[in-house]
């Protein structure tokens, strides 16, 4: 008896759930069946925590053998909640691989059973901004939206915005109690929505969402909301798109933001040909390198919805990001040899007054803060890195110097472009100058 109790005590010290089922119900005419799969070579003790709309919790423990599957009705797992509407289920496991799915069916359909299935959600699917891609206000169907507040201490204030035919048709303010969930019919929340469109949810705390669409026989279809940092309340398809204007072309391609640039700076430099209108003489103390600026053809493909990776990724030689004026960023090193990275040292003396210079093939780039972009506002957004996360000048919006930057030279909070918060980097006067590593998964450069 002592060992299971000890395991339970250890598991309830695990603060982050492995999986979340946003909405489970045992209220007629619906039934729910949960499925969990232990993909490990040893048994696992699972903690299942049901949470209702007030945040009240019921906890159950289950031991799942190696490579085994748990499939059971919600009414048997949580008989206390039968007939009381819906609830969320959080799944905790100390370590290892766990996967899950939920099947909800309507027993009132003409067929007698009409199941809808969706996988359990993982924690990286939570966000301050989520989108329900397909919502219908049609008389042929009805839709319900579920929101889950993952913060156990803070009440979530959520703004829902409905879009039809690329236009905003309605807003709704929703409150979700700490650690709780809500479910509302779309017609009650956003009665202005009368056709097919999508709904954007902006929250001051991380949330998850799922939606159900019912036909005339109340047979359900189910899909989860998608976390995004790419869609703003003003219906811009990507906050970063409009920032890349000079010498660049930016557009969306599926889940990627594509930025093409010729890498020509939009400011003066001694590295232009002397007969070029953008040429200026070297500043005092500058050691001009032998290279000159030539047009390039860089194509960055970066994640549209960047996510923090569990493993930090080292930067590389060559472009690691692109500034809003189309100039590429390089890391804090001059090169790499068999013995390791070569520091910039004297190479800094070859930078023009805006902290740039070209390499041997004529690719102009910044290793340091691009002062041309920050001279009027040192807190401005100056570009995006290969992993999709933005980079700002050396100051926060209140013109204070960030004091909590991590090893990658970034932190997470609200910015002017991302009012719901995002991880972002800052340029700094000391190494690593721009970024020390990729916090997310790097995209590609062609």
For each residue, the residues with C-beta under 8 A, 3 or more apart:
1: 4 5
2: 5 6
3: 6 7
4: 1 7 8 45 61 63
5: 1 2 8 9
6: 2 3 9 10
7: 3 4 10 11 45 94
8: 4 5 11 12 45 47 61
9: 5 6 12 13
10: 6 7 13 14 94
11: 7 8 14 45 47 61 92 93 94
12: 8 9 47 59 92
13: 9 10
14: 10 11 47 92 93 94
15:
16: 123
17: 20 49 90 91 92 123
18: 91 92 93 98 122 123
19: 36 90 91 98 99 100 120 121 122
20: 17 88 89 90 91 120 121 122 123 148 150 208
21: 24 34 88 89 90 91 100 102 120 121
22: 88 121 146 148 181 208 209 210 224
23: 86 87 88 146 148 181 183 210 212
24: 21 32 34 50 74 86 87 88 89 102 104
25: 30 32 74 85 86 87 104
26: 30 31 32 73 74 75 78 81 82 83
27: 30 82 83 84 85 86
28: 83 107 108
29: 106 107 108 218
30: 25 26 27 104 105 106 107 220
31: 26 73 74 75 104 105 107
32: 24 25 26 73 74 75 102 103 104
33: 71 72 73 74 102 103 104 105
34: 21 24 70 71 72 73 74 77 89 100 101 102
35: 69 70 71 100 101 102 103
36: 19 46 62 64 69 70 91 98 99 100 120
37: 68 69 70 98 99 100
38: 43 44 64 65 66 67 68 69 70 96 97 98
39: 67 96 97 98 99
40: 43 44 66 67 96 97
41: 66 67
42: 66 96
43: 38 40 63 64 65 66 68
44: 38 40 63 64 93 94 96 98
45: 4 7 8 11 61 62 63 64 93 94
46: 36 61 62 63 64 70 91 92 93 98
47: 8 11 12 14 59 60 61 91 92 93
48: 59 60 61 62 77 89 90 91 92
49: 17 57 58 59 60 89 90 91 92
50: 24 57 58 59 60 77 78 81 87 88 89
51: 55 56 57 87 88 89 90 179 180 181
52: 55 56 81 84 85 87 180 181
53: 85 86 87 177 180 181 182 183
54: 177 180
55: 51 52 152 177 178 179 180
56: 51 52
57: 49 50 51 179
58: 49 50 78 80 81
59: 12 47 48 49 50
60: 47 48 49 50 77 78
61: 4 8 11 45 46 47 48
62: 36 45 46 48 70
63: 4 43 44 45 46
64: 36 38 43 44 45 46 68 69 70
65: 38 43 68
66: 38 40 41 42 43
67: 38 39 40 41
68: 37 38 43 64 65
69: 35 36 37 38 64
70: 34 35 36 37 38 46 62 64
71: 33 34 35
72: 33 34 76 77
73: 26 31 32 33 34 76 77
74: 24 25 26 31 32 33 34 77 78 81 89
75: 26 31 32 78 79 82
76: 72 73 79
77: 34 48 50 60 72 73 74
78: 26 50 58 60 74 75 81 82 87 89
79: 75 76 82
80: 58
81: 26 50 52 58 74 78 84 87
82: 26 27 75 78 79
83: 26 27 28
84: 27 52 81 87
85: 25 27 52 53 183
86: 23 24 25 27 53 146 181 183
87: 23 24 25 50 51 52 53 78 81 84 181
88: 20 21 22 23 24 50 51 148 181
89: 20 21 24 34 48 49 50 51 74 78
90: 17 19 20 21 48 49 51
91: 17 18 19 20 21 36 46 47 48 49 98 100 120
92: 11 12 14 17 18 46 47 48 49
93: 11 14 18 44 45 46 47 96 98
94: 7 10 11 14 44 45
95:
96: 38 39 40 42 44 93
97: 38 39 40
98: 18 19 36 37 38 39 44 46 91 93
99: 19 36 37 39 119 120
100: 19 21 34 35 36 37 91 119 120
101: 34 35 117 118 119 120
102: 21 24 32 33 34 35 117 118 119 120 222
103: 32 33 35 115 116 117
104: 24 25 30 31 32 33 115 116 212 220 222
105: 30 31 33 113 114 115 116 220
106: 29 30 109 113 114 214 217 218 219 220
107: 28 29 30 31 112 113
108: 28 29 217 218
109: 106 112 113 114 217 218 219
110: 217
111: 114 219
112: 107 109
113: 105 106 107 109
114: 105 106 109 111 217 219 220
115: 103 104 105
116: 103 104 105 212 219 220 221 222
117: 101 102 103 222
118: 101 102 210 222 223 224
119: 99 100 101 102 224
120: 19 20 21 36 91 99 100 101 102
121: 19 20 21 22 125 126 208 210 224
122: 18 19 20 125
123: 16 17 18 20 126 150
124: 227 307 308
125: 121 122 208 224 226 227
126: 121 123 150 206 207 208 227
127: 130 206 207 227 228 229 420
128: 202 203 204 205 206 207 420 421
129: 200 201 202 203 227 228 229 231 420
130: 127 200 201 203 207 208 209 225 226 227 228
131: 198 199 200 201 225 226 228 231
132: 135 145 198 199 200 201 209 211 223 225
133: 198 223 226
134: 196 198 213 223
135: 132 143 145 162 186 193 196 197 198 199 211 213
136: 140 141 143 186 195 196 213
137: 143 186 187 190 193 194 195 196 197
138: 141 194 195 196
139:
140: 136 215 216
141: 136 138 213 214 215 216
142: 185 186 187 213 214
143: 135 136 137 185 186 187 211 212 213 214
144: 183 184 185 186 211 212 214
145: 132 135 160 183 184 185 186 189 199 209 211
146: 22 23 86 181 182 183 209 210 211 212
147: 156 158 174 176 181 182 183 201 203 207 208 209
148: 20 22 23 88 176 180 181 207 208 209
149: 154 155 156 176 177 178 179 180 181 203 205 207
150: 20 123 126 179 205 206 207 208
151: 154 156 178 179 205 206
152: 55 178 179
153: 178 179
154: 149 151 178 204 205
155: 149 175 176 177 178
156: 147 149 151 175 176 178 203 204 205 207
157: 173 174 175 203 204
158: 147 173 174 175 176 201 202 203 207
159: 171 172 173 174 201 202 203 233
160: 145 171 172 173 174 189 190 199 200 201
161: 168 170 171 199 200 202 233 235
162: 135 168 169 170 171 172 190 192 193 197 198 199
163: 166 167 168 169 197 198 199 200 235
164: 167 169 193 194 195 196 197
165: 195 197
166: 163 235
167: 163 164 235
168: 161 162 163 171 235
169: 162 163 164 190 192 193 197
170: 161 162 190 191 192 193
171: 159 160 161 162 168 190
172: 159 160 162 189 190
173: 157 158 159 160
174: 147 157 158 159 160 182 184 189
175: 155 156 157 158
176: 147 148 149 155 156 158 180 181 182 203 207
177: 53 54 55 149 155 180
178: 55 149 151 152 153 154 155 156
179: 51 55 57 149 150 151 152 153
180: 51 52 53 54 55 148 149 176 177
181: 22 23 51 52 53 86 87 88 146 147 148 149 176
182: 53 146 147 174 176
183: 23 53 85 86 144 145 146 147
184: 144 145 174 188 189
185: 142 143 144 145 188 189
186: 135 136 137 142 143 144 145 189 190 193 199 211
187: 137 142 143 190 191 193
188: 184 185 191
189: 145 160 172 174 184 185 186
190: 137 160 162 169 170 171 172 186 187 193 199
191: 170 187 188
192: 162 169 170
193: 135 137 162 164 169 170 186 187 190 197 199
194: 137 138 164
195: 136 137 138 164 165
196: 134 135 136 137 138 164
197: 135 137 162 163 164 165 169 193
198: 131 132 133 134 135 162 163
199: 131 132 135 145 160 161 162 163 186 190 193
200: 129 130 131 132 160 161 163 231 233
201: 129 130 131 132 147 158 159 160 207 209 225
202: 128 129 158 159 161 233 419 420
203: 128 129 130 147 149 156 157 158 159 176 206 207 420
204: 128 154 156 157 420
205: 128 149 150 151 154 156
206: 126 127 128 150 151 203
207: 126 127 128 130 147 148 149 150 156 158 176 201 203
208: 20 22 121 125 126 130 147 148 150 224 225
209: 22 130 132 145 146 147 148 201 224 225
210: 22 23 118 121 146 222 223 224 225
211: 132 135 143 144 145 146 186 222 223 225
212: 23 104 116 143 144 146 220 221 222
213: 134 135 136 141 142 143 220 221 222
214: 106 141 142 143 144 218 219 220 221
215: 140 141 218 219
216: 140 141
217: 106 108 109 110 114
218: 29 106 108 109 214 215
219: 106 109 111 114 116 214 215
220: 30 104 105 106 114 116 212 213 214
221: 116 212 213 214
222: 102 104 116 117 118 210 211 212 213
223: 118 132 133 134 210 211
224: 22 118 119 121 125 208 209 210
225: 130 131 132 201 208 209 210 211
226: 125 130 131 133 305
227: 124 125 126 127 129 130 305 307
228: 127 129 130 131 231 304 305
229: 127 129 239 305 306 418 422
230: 237 238 239 252 257 304 305
231: 129 131 200 228 235 236 237 238
232: 235 236 239 417 419
233: 159 161 200 202 419
234:
235: 161 163 166 167 168 231 232
236: 231 232 239 241 242
237: 230 231 241 252
238: 230 231 241 250 252 257 304
239: 229 230 232 236 242 243 417 418
240: 243 244 250 257 384 390 417
241: 236 237 238 244 250 251 252 257
242: 236 239 245
243: 239 240 324 381
244: 240 241 248 249 250 259 261 322 324 326
245: 242 248 324
246: 266 325 326
247: 261 262 263 264 266 325 326
248: 244 245 259 260 261 262 322 325 326
249: 244 259 260 261
250: 238 240 241 244 257 258 259 260
251: 241 257 258
252: 230 237 238 241 256 257 258 304
253: 256 257 258 301
254: 304
255: 303 304 305
256: 252 253 301 302 303 304 443
257: 230 238 240 241 250 251 252 253 301 302 303 304 384 388
258: 250 251 252 253 299 300 301
259: 244 248 249 250 299 300 302 322 384
260: 248 249 250 297 298 299 300
261: 244 247 248 249 296 298 300 322 326 327 328
262: 247 248 295 296 297 298 326
263: 247 295 296 298 326 327 328 363 364 365
264: 247 293 295 326 364
265: 269 278 293 325 326 327 354 356 364 372
266: 246 247 325 326 372
267: 278 325 354 372
268: 272 278 279 280
269: 265 272 278 279 280 293 352 354 356 364
270: 279 280 281 282 283 286 288 352
271: 288 289 291 292 293 352 356 357 358 364
272: 268 269 276 278 279 292 293
273: 276 279 292
274: 279
275: 279
276: 272 273 279
277:
278: 265 267 268 269 272
279: 268 269 270 272 273 274 275 276
280: 268 269 270
281: 270
282: 270 286 288 352
283: 270 286 352 353
284:
285: 349
286: 270 282 283 349 350 351 352 353
287: 346 349 350
288: 270 271 282 350
289: 271 350 357 358
290:
291: 271 357 358 359 360 362
292: 271 272 273 358 362
293: 264 265 269 271 272 358 362 364
294: 358 361 362 363
295: 262 263 264 362
296: 261 262 263 328 361 362 363
297: 260 262
298: 260 261 262 263 319 322 328 363 445 446
299: 258 259 260 445 446
300: 258 259 260 261 319 321 322 384 386 443 444 445
301: 253 256 257 258 443 444 445 446
302: 256 257 259 306 384 385 386 387 388 443
303: 255 256 257 306 307 387 388 440 441 443
304: 228 230 238 252 254 255 256 257 388
305: 226 227 228 229 230 255 388
306: 229 302 303 387 388 389 423 440 441
307: 124 227 303 440 441
308: 124 423 439 440
309: 312 313 387 438 439 440 441
310:
311:
312: 309 407 408 437 438 439
313: 309 387 437 438 440 441 442
314: 437 438
315: 320 331 435 436 437 438
316: 320 331
317: 330 331 333 335 336
318: 330 445
319: 298 300 322 328 329 330 363 365 386 445
320: 315 316 328 329 330 331 385 386 434 435 438 442
321: 300 328 329 383 384 385 386 391 434 435
322: 244 248 259 261 298 300 319 326 327 328 329 383 384
323: 326 327 328 329 366 370 373 382 383
324: 243 244 245 373 381 382 383
325: 246 247 248 265 266 267 370 372 373
326: 244 246 247 248 261 262 263 264 265 266 322 323
327: 261 263 265 322 323 356 364 365 366 370
328: 261 263 296 298 319 320 321 322 323 363 364 365 366
329: 319 320 321 322 323 365 366 367 383 385 391 434
330: 317 318 319 320 365 366 367
331: 315 316 317 320 367 432 434 435
332: 343 344 367 431 432 433 434 436
333: 317 336 341 342 343 344
334: 342 343 344 345 347
335: 317 341 342
336: 317 333 340 341 342
337: 340 342
338:
339:
340: 336 337
341: 333 335 336
342: 333 334 335 336 337
343: 332 333 334
344: 332 333 334 347 348 367
345: 334 348
346: 287 349 350
347: 334 344 350 351 357 367
348: 344 345 351 367 368
349: 285 286 287 346
350: 286 287 288 289 346 347 357
351: 286 347 348 354 355 356 357 367 368
352: 269 270 271 282 283 286 355 356 357
353: 283 286 371
354: 265 267 269 351 366 370 371 372
355: 351 352 366 367 368 369 370 371
356: 265 269 271 327 351 352 364 365 366 370
357: 271 289 291 347 350 351 352 364 365
358: 271 289 291 292 293 294 362 363 364 365
359: 291 362 363 365
360: 291
361: 294 296
362: 291 292 293 294 295 296 358 359
363: 263 294 296 298 319 328 358 359
364: 263 264 265 269 271 293 327 328 356 357 358
365: 263 319 327 328 329 330 356 357 358 359
366: 323 327 328 329 330 354 355 356 369 370 434
367: 329 330 331 332 344 347 348 351 355 433 434
368: 348 351 355 427 433 434
369: 355 366 374 382 393 394 427 428 429 433 434
370: 323 325 327 354 355 356 366 373 374 382 383 427
371: 353 354 355 374 375
372: 265 266 267 325 354 375
373: 323 324 325 370 380 382 393
374: 369 370 371 377 378 380 382 393 394 427
375: 371 372 378
376: 380
377: 374 380 393
378: 374 375 393 394 395 399
379: 392 393 395 396 397 398 399
380: 373 374 376 377 392 393
381: 243 324 390 391 392 415 416 417
382: 323 324 369 370 373 374 391 392 393 427
383: 321 322 323 324 329 370 390 391
384: 240 257 259 300 302 321 322 388 389 390 391
385: 302 320 321 329 388 389 390 391 425 435 438 442
386: 300 302 319 320 321 438 442 443 444 445
387: 302 303 306 309 313 438 439 440 441 442 443
388: 257 302 303 304 305 306 384 385 440 443
389: 306 384 385 410 422 423 424 425 439 440
390: 240 381 383 384 385 415 417 418 422 424 425
391: 321 329 381 382 383 384 385 424 425 426 427 434 435
392: 379 380 381 382 395 396 415 424 425 426 427
393: 369 373 374 377 378 379 380 382 426 427
394: 369 374 378 401 426 427 428 429
395: 378 379 392 399 400 401 402 426
396: 379 392 399 400 401 402 413 426
397: 379 415 416
398: 379
399: 378 379 395 396
400: 395 396 403
401: 394 395 396
402: 395 396 405 411 426
403: 400
404: 411
405: 402 409 410 411 426 428
406: 409 410 411 439
407: 312 436 437
408: 312 425 435 436 437 438 439
409: 405 406 425 426 428 432 434 435 436
410: 389 405 406 423 424 425 426 435 439
411: 402 404 405 406 423 424 426
412: 421 422 423 424
413: 396 421
414: 418 419 420 421
415: 381 390 392 397 418 419 421 422 424
416: 381 397 419
417: 232 239 240 381 390
418: 229 239 390 414 415 421 422 424
419: 202 232 233 414 415 416
420: 127 128 129 202 203 204 414
421: 128 412 413 414 415 418
422: 229 389 390 412 415 418
423: 306 308 389 410 411 412 439 440
424: 389 390 391 392 410 411 412 415 418
425: 385 389 390 391 392 408 409 410 434 435 439
426: 391 392 393 394 395 396 402 405 409 410 411
427: 368 369 370 374 382 391 392 393 394 433 434
428: 369 394 405 409 432 433
429: 369 394 433
430: 433
431: 332 436
432: 331 332 409 428 435 436
433: 332 367 368 369 427 428 429 430
434: 320 321 329 331 332 366 367 368 369 391 409 425 427
435: 315 320 321 331 385 391 408 409 410 425 432 438
436: 315 332 407 408 409 431 432
437: 312 313 314 315 407 408
438: 309 312 313 314 315 320 385 386 387 408 435 441 442
439: 308 309 312 387 389 406 408 410 423 425
440: 303 306 307 308 309 313 387 388 389 423
441: 303 306 307 309 313 387 438
442: 313 320 385 386 387 438
443: 256 300 301 302 303 386 387 388
444: 300 301 386
445: 298 299 300 301 318 319 386
446: 298 299 301
